[in-house]
Amino acid sequence: VTRITRAILECLTLTPCDLKELNALQIKLNETITGKKFLLVLDDVWNKRYDEWNLLRSSFRAGAHESKIIVTTREKDVALQMGTVKSHHLDKLSNDDSWLIFAQHAFENRSMSEHPKLEIIGKEIVKKCGGLPLAARTLGGLLRCKQRDEEWEDVLNSEIWKLPSKENDVLPALKVSYHHLPSHLKRCFAYCAVIPNDYVFEEREVVLLWMAEGLIHKLEGNQQIEDLGCEYFRELVSRSFFQPSSSTDKSQFIMHDLINDLAQVVAGTLCFRLENKVEGCSQSKIGKRTRRVSYTTGNYDGIKRFEELGKAECLRTFLPFTSSHQFPFRCITRYVLSDLLPKLKRLRVLCLSNYDIRTLPDSIGDLKHLRYLNLSRTRIRRLPKSIGTLYNLQVMLLEGCYNLEELPLNLGNLINLRHLDITNLYGDGLKEMPLQMGKLTNLQTLSDFVVGEGSGSSSIRELGNLQQLRGSLSISRLENVTDAGDASDVNLKYKQGIKALSLKWKDRLIYMPIEVIYSVNAGIDTDHVLGFLQPHLELEKLTIKGYAGRRFPTWLGDGSFSRMVLLRLEGCRNCKSLPPLGQLPSLKDLEIAGMSGVEQVGPEFYGEGCSKPFPSLENLTFRHMEEWKDWFSFGVDQNEVIQPFTRLSKLCICDCSKLVGKLPNHLPSLKQLVTDNCPQLVIALPSSGMLRNFGSIGSLSFLSIKDVPIHASLCIPDHVADEVVLANAASNHLKSVTELLVENIPKLTSLPLWFIQGLTGLELLIIENCGELASLWPNEVQLQHHLLALRCLEILCCPQLFCLFEGKEEELRPCLNICKYRNVKSCHGICTPSHFLES
């Protein structure tokens, strides 16, 4: 109940929740849904305990009337126990509907009309699926790559269909699908019996485990074993053994419960899952043949849980799973590290991630067969020297080990190491890489390389030997490069596999005067260091942070980087101008921050001679540009056919205290506009103002105006003519806005007519910290004709607010009756009737 309540709360708030006690979680959830109508779907429920169900649903009683909870289950008793209305029994699919699902997968890459015999056989197979969509989909995926009639007939006439089925047994159709897998896929699928029900996993995560267990047999040629493993994985996806999860992340997958049951059946006694029971439970199923053990971690995993593992002397996989990485550290008994692991001499996979572990015993070096070691998100400070004797180690994961201070000095001995992940190491933890990193020539993943000081650490030039690097690479502490020629030896421009690159200088250099920086670097040509670190032309993502040079190299902004989609420039404070980033044809996300040397953005930004700058840009952010004053539009003629930013959907300008003037004129795709703490960016009069700029904005849906002074003539127009002009302009250009945030706007006493008349589609309105706001709308506004789409109104910390509306209550009622959620806080002068403020 605690886990589910926390998961629901995190889905609602879209933020991690660290609360541990159920009561605290229920109070928070209650506050979150109070007065709101919701639909909650609890899928595939098995728990029959009424007391736990009653405890869970008690948190939802504060929701609005007509809120719904839908429960799906395969157990009739669960439906009867949980339901307050009559349960709806889903009938099996008809043969025709089952055929549609089957054919969608089986004939995905070929025409059905060209294979009439296969259609006849396929319809007979569908009849044996018993109206179950999963069976039809799985068998369709199985037969998708089989071309001959005989292969389909083998499936139709398989003896597996004739086996007697027991209650809760695996579906015969799924057994048939497994039976027809090639042997290498059978082994890989059987290994997946370690994965808990409903666990969401990624392709790389599973492939690395297969690789450690020796389940992927490398083919001849140059194909990497990881690439072959990915082919295995995608083949199982195509056959519906894995399916994409319901999350928005397309790289995440899940196994259907019935498929998971199948994996456990075919794995037999080789795999065992420790159930998360109370201590003292029996673990009698573990025996000498057990090769793989997995379990879901608890807050404290004590000795009773692991005592029976001593029998599994041939254990190869020890694999705990954590339901979420956002919770506090788990605790594990010292028995596992000090007594159990030394007995498991044949271990190949060892995972201790998310546990509160600070040291490892030296005996870890006795696990000579170990190929996979995962210590991610632990509190480990140093790894024992004996790690350097694990010559078979292929994977070492240290992601999120915030306390890690150093890597073993003999790390270079691990010549079979292929993946070293040390991402998310914050602060001043890891200061350097050990010597002889260049010996790790099989490395494909090296998330971070920290350039150290002096001769006791690896030089940046050792990266030159690592020709197999791929994925993401971050090179930090570049201020320690003493010879620009060392950067040249890295040969990044020949490393085609690197798709995301971060180049970082220490943050302290960002705040030093230029003279001090060059004194610290003792004559090092910082400009050339960055110039020599030119990446391969197929790079997709690039971050440059803390660069202390005076100018950017010519390769930055070169249109030859045709695949670059994301670029971040942060803290490059000594550069006086921006590179010609408009020339990057595929760039979608651009963030520029902390470049205090830039005073104007002009033609150099778009690219001299570039006919169509920023053709693909969707998100543009400027932050902390302390000296930026002017943003010049592209070209001279404002009526030019060619315009930049034609696909820009989100524009954020934050903490640019000296920026004045107008925003770009032509933003036809803009959906979100955010301004924050830009006191000189004044919204001007209609003849030259921001509303005129909205003339080419057709799809703006989110508008945030924060710490931006609105000209007094716009807050309270002096002439009726101005009011009419503004109202007409706003009605045309603001009607697509559905969400509006207004915060800390001086001299704003009420929302003027032009503002209200334009926001006909507004659904969410939030007003914060407007100290002079007295009422939302002046008396002359006929509110019942405006804001008819408003669903949520929040007003926070507006101490001068004395009423929402200066007119009669009956004129206010049509708008606020539509508004489902209203929240007014810290507005001490408010005197509007309370029934208008309550949700």
N, C-alpha and C positions, 0 to 999 in steps of 0.2 A: 504493500500500500504506500509506503514511504517513497519507494522508487518511482512508482507510477505517478504519484502526486507531484513529485519534483519534475518529472518529465513533462507533465501537462503544463505546469507553471512555466517552465523554460520555453515551451512552444508558444505560450501566450505572450510572454514578455520579450522573447527573442534574446534573452541574456542568461548567462550561467547563474545558477543558484547554489550557494554554499551552505544553506540551512540544512541541518542534520536531523532535527527533531520533527516528528510528524505534526505535532500541534502547531509549531511555528510555520511549517509549510502550509497547513490548512488555513491558518489565519491570513497568510500572504495571498493564497489563492482566492480566499473569500473576498479580500479587498480588491483583487484584480478584476473579478467578474461581477461585483456588486452592480446591480442595475442594468447589466448587459445581457442581451440575448445571445445564446451560443448554441452551437451544434458540436457535440463531442461523439466521436466514433471510437469505440473500444473493440478492436478487431481480434478475433481468434481467442476468445476467453475460455480458459479451462478451469479456473479456480471455482470450486463449489461451496466455499465457506461463506455463509451468509453474513457472518459478523464482519469479515473483511470488506465485502461488497458494501455493506451498510456504512462502514467507516469511510470508505472512499467517496461515496456519493453525498455524504453529509457536507462536504465542502462546496457543493454546487447549489445549495438551496438559496443562496443569496442572488442567484441569477434572475434575469427578467422573466416574466411570464412567457410561455410558449417556447422556452428553451428545450432542447431535445438531447437525449443520450441514446445512441444506437449501439447495440451490442451484437456482434456476430460470434457464433460458436458452433462447434460440431457436436456439442453435448446437449441433449434435450433437457436434462436436469438443470443445467446452467441457465438455459433460457427461461425455464419455469421459475427458477429462484430469483433471477434478477429482474424479470419483466414486471411492469405495472400495467401493461396492455398485453393483449394476446400476441403470442409469438407468430412470426411468419416463417413457414417452412419453405425453403427453396427447393423446388423440384429439380430433378436432373434435366439436363439439356435434351432436346429432341435430337434425333439422328441428323436432321437437316442443319440445326444450329451447330452441333458438334463437327459436322463436315466443314462448315465455314471456317471454324477455328483451325481444324486440321489442314485444310487446303491453303490457308493463309501462310502457314509455315512450310508445308511440304512442297508447294509450288511457287515459292517466293521468287525463284530465279528462272522460271520456265513457264511455258504456256500449257495450260491444262488440256487444251484442245489438241495439242500435238502428241499427247500421251493418253489416249482413250483407255488403254488396258490398265494403266496405273490408276486412273480414276475409278475403274470398277473395283480393283483390289483395295484401293484406299477406302472406299465406302464400306467394304466388308470389315476392314480393320476398325473403322470408326464405331461400328455396331458393338465391337468388343470393349470399347472404352466406357461403356455403361453410363453415358451422358455426363461424364466428368470432364470439365474443361481442361484441367491440368494434364490429364491423360492424353487428350486429343492434341494439346499443344506440344507435349513432350515427344509423342510419337511422330508428329509432323516434323519436328526438328530433327529427329533421328533419320527420317527418310528423305530429308531435303537434298542430301548429297548422294543418294542412291539412285542410279539411273536405270538399272536393269529390272525387268519384270520379276526375275527370279529372286532378287534381293527383297522386294516387297512381299513376295509370296512366302519367303522364309519367316518374315515377321508375322504374317497372317497365320501361318501354320505352326508357330512355335509351340513347343510342349509346355512352356511356362504358363500359357493361358489355362491349361488344364489342371494345374496344381490346385489342390483344395485351399480355399482361403479361410483364414481365421478372423475373428473379430479383432479390429485394430491392426490387422496385418497390412503390409505394404501392398499397394495396388498392383495387380498383375501387369498392367500396362507400363508401369514404371520399371518393374523387373525386366520386362522385355526390352525397354529402352537401354537399361544398363547392360543387359546381356549382349547387345549388339554394339556396344562401345569397343573400340580397339583397346588392346591390352594396356597401352601406356596411359590412356585416359581412365581406364578402370582403376589403376593404381592411384592416380591423382585424385579421382573422385572419392575413393574409399578413405583417403587421408582426411578429407573434409569432414569426416565424422567427428573430428575434434571441435568443430565450430558449434557453439551453442545455438539453440533456437533463437530466431529473431536478431541474431548478431549481424550488424552491417559491416562489410569488409570491402577492401579495395583489391584490385588485381595484383598490384605489386606485393602486397602483404602476403597473399596466398602463394604467389610464384616463388618468393624467397624461401618459404617453408618447404615447398616441394623440392626446391633446389638443395636445401640442406639435408633432406632425407634421401637424396639420390634418386628421385623419381623422374628427373628429366635427363634424357640421354642425348648428349650433344651430337649433332650431325656433323658430317665432314664439311669442310669449307670454313668460311669466315663467320658463319652465323653464331651469335652469342647465345649462351645457354638461357639467359633471361628472355631473349626474343622468342626462343622456342617455347619456353614456359608460357609466355603471353599467348602464343598460338594455341597451346593446350587450353588455356583459360577461355579464350574466345570461342573455341570449338564447343566447350561445355555450355557457354552462354547461348550459342546458336541452337543447341539441343535442349535448351530450357532447364538444364540442371542448376544453373545460376540465373537470376533475373535481376534487372536493375531495381534498386530500392526506391521507395516512394519519395526519398529526399530530392532536393533540387540539384544535388551534386551527381552528375552523370557518371562519375568514376566509382560510385559506390554500388555494391551488390548485396544480395541476400539470397538465402535458400528457403524455398517453401518448406513448411513443416513436414509435408509428406516426402519431399526430396531428402530432407534431413534424416527422416526415419529410414529411408532407403540406404543412405550412407552408413548409418549405424548397423544396419542388417548386414551389408556386404563387408564391413570392416570386422564384424564379429568380435572375438575376444582380443584382437590386436589393439583395439582402442577402448578406453574407458573414460567416462566423465565423472568426476567427483561432483556429486550434487551438493548444492549449497544448503546443507542441513545443519542442525544444531550439533555441537560437539558430542561425541560419544556414539554417533551413528555407525552402523556396520558398513565396512567397505570390502566385503568378502569376495566380490567379483574380480578383484585384482589378483592376477596370478603371474606365473613365470613367463607366459606367452604375451603378456601385455607389453606393447611397444610404445603406446602413446597415451598420455594422460592429459586431460584438460579440465578446467573448472572455471566458474565465474567467481571472481574475488569477492570477499566480504570485507567489512571494515576491519575485522581482525581474524586472521586465519591461524588458528591455534594448532598445537601439536597433534591433537586427536584426529585432525583432518588428514594428516599425512602419514600416520604410523604404518598403515598397511602398504604404503608405497615401497617399503623396504623389501617386499617380496618380489618386486618387479626389477630384478637385477639386469634385465636386458632392455630396460626402458631407453627409448631414443628421443622422445619428445616430452618435455615438461612445459606446459603451455597454459598459463592463466589468462583469462579474458576479463577486461574491465568494461562495464557497460557504458561508462562515460569518463573521459579524461579530465573533466572539469571539477571533479570532486576532490576532497582532500586526500592526502596520501593514505594508503592502506597499510596495515601492520601485518607482518608475518613472523611466525615463531622462529627463533634462532636455530631450532632443531633442523630446519630445512637447509640452512647454509652450513652449519657445523657438522651435522651428523648424516643427513640424508644424501646430499649431493656427492660427497666423497664415495658413497657406495655405488652411484650410478655411473660407472666408468664408461658406458657405451653411449652416453648422451650425445646427441647431435644438435638438438634444439633446446635452448634454455632461455626462458623468458621470466624476468622478475620485474617487469615494468610496473610503474605506479605504486610500488611499495616504498615504505619509509626505510630504505637501506642506505647506510652511509659508508660502509666498508664491505669489501669482499674478502673472504679468506684466501690465503695463498694456495690452498688446495684446489682452487679453481683451475690452476695450471695442470692438474692431473687428468682433466677431462680431455684427453688427447684427440678424441673423435669429434669434439665440438666444432660445429660449422656455423651456428647461428646463436648469437648472444644479444639479448635485448634488455638493456637497463634503462630504457627511456623513462623520463619523469620520475627518477629516484633522486635521493639526496647524496648520491655518491660524490666524494671529493677527489679521490685518486683511485686509479685502478692498480691492483698489485702487479709487481714486476713479472710474476709468473704468467700474466696474460700473454707476454711475448713469446711463450713456448707453445701456444696453441696454433701450430703450423697449418692446421686444416681449416682454420677459421675463415669463413667467407663473408659473413655479415656481422657487423657490430653496430648496434643502434644505441645512441646516447642522446636522443632528441629530448630537449627540455630538461636536461640535467643542469639546473641553474647554478649548483654549487661546484661543478667540476672545475678544478684548477689546473690540471695538467694531464697529458696523455703519457702512457708508459714510454720511457726513453728507448726501449727496444722494440717499439711498434714496427719499425722497418723490417723486423724478422718475419712478419706475417705476410709472406709473399703471395699467399692465395687469397688475401683479403680483396673483396670485390665491392663492398658497400660499407662506407663509414659515414654515419649520419650524426652530426653534432649540431643540428640546427637549434635555434632558440636558446642559445647560451647568452644570458644577459649580464650586464655589468662588466666588471673587470676580471671575470673569472679566468677563462683560458687566455693566456698571454702569448703563446707561441706554439708552433708545431715541433715535435721532436725531430732530431736529425734523421737523415736517410729516408725521408718520405718518398724520395724519388725511386726507391727500390720496390714500391708497391705498384708495379706496372700493370697489374690486373684490375686496379681500382676503376670502377665505373661511376660510383657515387662517392663524391667528396663534397659534402654540403658546405663546409667552411674550411678555408685555409688562413690561419692567423700568422702574419709575418712577424717574427720575433726580432729582438735586438741582439746584436753580438753574434759570436761564432757558435754559441751553444744551441742554436735552433736552426731549423731548416730554412734555407734561402728560398726566396720566391722562384728562383730558377729551377728548383726541383720539380715544379709543376710541369716543366717542359717534358719530363720523362713520362708523364701520365697521359699517354695518347688515347686511352680508352674512356676518358671522362665523358659523362653525358648527364643530361638533366639540368639540375641547378648547381651553381657554384658561386660562393661568396668569398671574396678575397678582402680581408680586413687588415687594419694597422699598416696601410700602405705608406705611412710616413716613415716606417722603418726601412724602406728600400733605400740603400746607400749608393747604389749604382743603377742608373737608368737602363744600362745594358742588361741587368738581370731581368728587368721586366720584358725586354725584347726576347730573352731566351724562353719565356713562358710559351710563346707561339700560340696564343689564343686564337689567332685568325685561322689556324689550321685544325682547330678542335671543333669539328662539325657537330658533334653530339651534344654540346652545351647549348641549351635553349634559353636558360635564364641566368643572367650574370649580375652580380652586385660587386661594386668596387667601392671600398670604404676607407676613408682616412679617419683618424681618431677625432672625436667630436670636439676636443679641446682646441684643435687648430681653427675651428670655425670662428672662434671669438677672438683670435689673436690679430693684431695689426699685421699687415703684409710684411713689414720689415722684420718683425719678430719671427714670422713663419719661415722666411728665408734664412734667418740666422739659425733657427732650430735645425733646419735641414742642411746646414753647412754647405750651401752652394748646390744642392741637388736640384736638377732641373725637373721640377714637379710636372711641368707641362709635358715633357718628353716621357715621363713615367706613364701618364695616361695615354699618350700617343702610341706607345709601344704595346699597350694592353688592348689594342684593337681586336674585337671578337670576330668570329666567323660571320659571313654575310647572312647565314640562316638563323641568327639569333632572334628570339621572339620577345624577350623581356630584358630590360636593362635598368639598373639603378646605380647612380653615382652620388655618393654622399661624402660631404666634408672635403671635397677636392679644393686644394689651396692654390692652384695655379691661376694665372691671370687671363688665360683664354682656353677655349675648348679646342681639341684637335679637329682637323678637317673631316675625319671619318664620322664624327658625331653629327647626324643629320643627313648623311649621304643617302641619297635615294636608292642606292644599291642594297640597303638593308630592307628588302622588300617584304620580309616576314615579321618585322618588328611591330608588335601590337601594344606594348606597354613600355613607358619610359618615365623614370622619376629622377629629377635633379634636386638635390637637397643640400643646403649648407655650402654651396659653392660661392662663397661671399665675395671673392676677389675678382670674379668675372664681371665685366662691365656690360656685356651684352649676351643675349641668348643665341644658341646655335640655330641653324636654319632647319628647324624641326618640321616645318610645313612640307618639306620635300619627302618625308617618309610616307609612302603610299598606303600602308596598311595600319598605321598608328591609330589605336582606338582609345587608349587611356594615357593621359599626360598630366603629371603633377610636378609643379615647380614650387619649391619652398625654400625660405631662408637665404635667398640670393640678394643680400642687401646692397651689393654693388650695382645692381640694375636700376636705372632711373627711368628708362623708357623701353617700351616694346614696340618695335616698328618693322620695317621691311626685312631686316635681317632675320627676324623670327619666322616670317613666312617663306623666306628663301628667294634670293635675287633671281629673277627670271623664271620663277616657278609659275606655271600657267594656272594651276589649280591647287592651292595650298590646303593641307589637312583634309584630303578627300574622304577619309574614313573616320576621323576623330569623333568620338561619342561622349567622352568625359574629360573635362578640362578643369584643373584646380590650381589656383594660385594661393599660397599661404605665406605669411610672415615675410612679405616683400617690403621691408621697412622704408626704402628710398624710392620705390616705384611711384612715379608721378603721372606718366602719360601712356596711354594705350592707343596707338595709331592704327586706324583701319587699313585694310589691305587695299593698295592702289590709291589713285587720286579721285577718279570718277566714281561717285557713289552709285551710279546707275550701271556699272559694269555688269556684263553678263556672267563673268567668272567671279565667284565669291567663295571665300573660305568658310569653314564651319557649317557646311550644308547638312551634315549628319549629327551635329552636336546636340546631345539630348540633356546633358547636365553640365552646368557652369557654376563653380564655387569660387568666390573671391573672399578670403578671410584674412584679417589682420594686415591689411594694406593701408596703413594710416595716412599716406600722402597721395593716394590715387585720386585723381580728379577726372572730370570729363565724362564721356559717354562710353557705353558698352558697344560691342560690334553691332552693326545695323541689321545684318541679314542672318537670322537664326531660325530658319523655318522648322527645324525639328526639335527645338528646345522644349523639354518637359519639366526640368527642375532648375530653378535659379535660386542660389543661396548667396547672400551677402552678409558678412559678419565683421563688425568692428572696422568699418571703412568710413571714418567720420567725414572725409573730404569728398566722398562719392555721393554728391547731392543729387537727388531726383529733381531735375530742373523743370522749367515751364514748358508748356506744350509745344511752343515753337522750336525748342531745342532739347526737349526732355526725354525722359526714359520711356514715356508712353509712346512717343514717336518711334522709339527703337522697337517697340513691340509690334510695329506695323508688319514685320516679316516673321513674327512668331505665331505659328498656327496651332501648336499643340502643347503649350505650357500647362502642366498639371500641378506642379508643386512650386510654390513661391515662398522663400524665406527672406524676410527683411529684418536685419538685426544690427543695432548700433549704427544705423545709417540715418542721418538727419534728412527729413523730408521738408522741402522748402515750405515756408509758412503759407505761401499762396496756394499750395496744394492741399494743406491741411484745412485752411479756412479761406477759400478763394474770395478776393475782394470784389469781383464783379460777377454778375449773373452770367455774362457771356463766357467768361472763363469756365464757370461751372458746367455750362452746357457743352462746350467743346470737349472738356475733359470727360464728361459722362459719356458722350458719344464715342470718344476714342476708347475708353475703357470697356464699353459694352461690346466692342468688336474684338478687342485684343486680350481681354482677361476672362472671357467666358469659358475657356477650357480649363481654368484653374479649379482644382478640386480640393487642394490642401493649402492653407495659408498660415504661416507663422510670422507674427509681428512682435518684435522684442526690443525694448529699450530705445524707443523712438522719441526724442525730445519734442516738446511743443505740440504733441498730438493730443488734442482735447476730445475729439470724437472722430469717427470714421466718416469722411465726407461723402457726398452723394455720388461723385464719380467712382469712388471705391466700391460702394455698395451696388450700384447699378451694373457695374461690369462683371461682378462675381455671381452670375446667375447659376453657375454649376457648382458653387462652393459647397463641400460636404463637411470639411473639418476646418474650424477657425480657432487658433490659439493666440492669445494676446498675453504677453508677460512684461512686467517691469516697465510699463509706460506710466511714469510718475504723474503726468498731468492729465491723463485720461479721466474725464468726468462722466461721460455717457458714451455708449457705443454709437448711437445714431441721433442726430439732431431732430428737433420736433417736426420739421417740415418733411422728413422722409416718410413716405407711405410704405412701411415695412412689409405690409401684407402682399405687396407686389414684387418683393425682392427676396433673395436668399431662401427660396423655396426648396432648395436641395440640401439645406444645412441639416446635418445629422449629429454633429458633435461640436460643442462650444466649451472652451476652457479659457478662463480669465484668471491670471495669477499675479499677485503682488502689484496691484494698481490701486494705491491707497486713496487717491482722490475720486475714484469711481463711486458715484452715489446712486446711479440707476442705469439699467440697460437701455431704457428707451424713455424719452421725455413725453411721449404721447399717452393715450389711454390704453388701459390694459387689454381691452377687447381687440385693439389693433395689433397688439403684440402677440396675441394668442395663436393666430394661424401659423406663424413662423416657429414658435417654440413648441407647439404641439407636434410638429414634424421632427424637431430635434430630439433624438432619443437619449442623448447623454449630455448633461450640463454640469459643469464644475466651476465654482467661483470660490477662490481661496485668497486670504490675505488682502481682501478689499474691504477695509473696515467701514467705509462710508456707504456701502451698498444698502439701499432701502427697497429694492424691488421685491415684491411678494415672494415668500419662500417657496411656494409651490411651483414657481417658474424656475427656481434654481435646483430643485431636486430632480434626480434622474428618474 
